[in-house]
Amino acid sequence: MHMPRVVIFLLAVILSMLLAADAASAQADMKASAPNKMTSPDQKRRMQACQEKAAQQKIDMDQRAKFVMDCMKGGK
């Protein structure tokens, strides 16, 4: 018993539409959270100021990330 080519074609089209809809849904979910992960302009200014302070104090690269994080929290 062989399925007609039209039936096979329709099944392939339906399957591809379902996969495309699922992929589009996943992308929509990712885009919704992106603004929450972005840094604010104020945070960018503080980070740049802390990085400049670290450079002026000639802090090693190994310690610089910790220094900048502490600086942004107001620790230094």
Secondary structure as UniProt FT lines:
FT   HELIX           5..37
FT   HELIX           41..56
FT   TURN            57..58
FT   HELIX           61..72
FT   TURN            73..74
//
